Amino acid sequence: MRSYEDTYQHKGLRRQLVNLLKEKGISDERVLDAINAIPRHFFLDSAFDKIAYEDRAFPIGEGQTISQPYTVAYQTQLLNVKKSDKVLEIGTGSVYQATILAELGAWVFTIERQKKLYELHKKYYFRNKYLNLKFFYGDGFEGLPTFGPFDKIIITAAAPFVPPKLVEQLKPGGIMVLPVDEGNSQRMLRITKTAEGSLIEEAFDQFSFVPMLTGRNG
Ligand code: SAH
């Protein structure tokens, strides 16, 4: 069950969450505005209504989770999304992260490997608002060669390595943000493809994601 009512209480909790994200170091005002604009509780079962604005991951079914707001804000900030950027997201899950990217004005292509989660897009609440968001069922390791190359690529599951086909689908000057496995946690990496096609890799903080798995499921 979902509830699509955005009350003053929800809005107040969302503002508190934005303040917390600022305290934790998120400084990009556009990212903070997007978090403030999108009702996160719309992406969760109504059982989570009272806690949807805690800075935590929550289950969304099929053993998957909606990412923690701090993680969503952190990855989005590193991605430096500009209006009309073509962005590929691996791991649609709840569609929350994809909606933040769409709110920032990007053309968003999001891939999910779990059939049941992919099918949730048919009931996507904002389907008439974010016409710049397209859903795909497939294996993120393959990317979307026919729709690429992309300005930005974001992986929202723990990648065992930097997927080579995704590097190929990144434009010169493009940026990919992904958590890469280091045992029990992952290191957030930002890979920038230079105009000449060489790669610059920067390492950031440790996070904990569900694994990026090969093939489709369902
Ligand atoms: N961005 C999501 C996070 C969901 S968790 C959100 O905002 O809610 C990560 C998601 O990645 C899961 O739904 C999982 O099924 C999916 N996933 C894992 N490996 C994948 C792959 N190879 N291709 C596409 N999706 C994948």
Residues whose N, C-alpha, C, O or C-beta is under 5 A from the ligand:
A	BS01	SAH	Q64 T65 I66 S67 I90 G91 T92 G93 S94 V95 Y96 Q97 I111 E112 R113 Q114 L117 G138 D139 G140 F141 T156 A157 P211 M212 L213 T214 G215
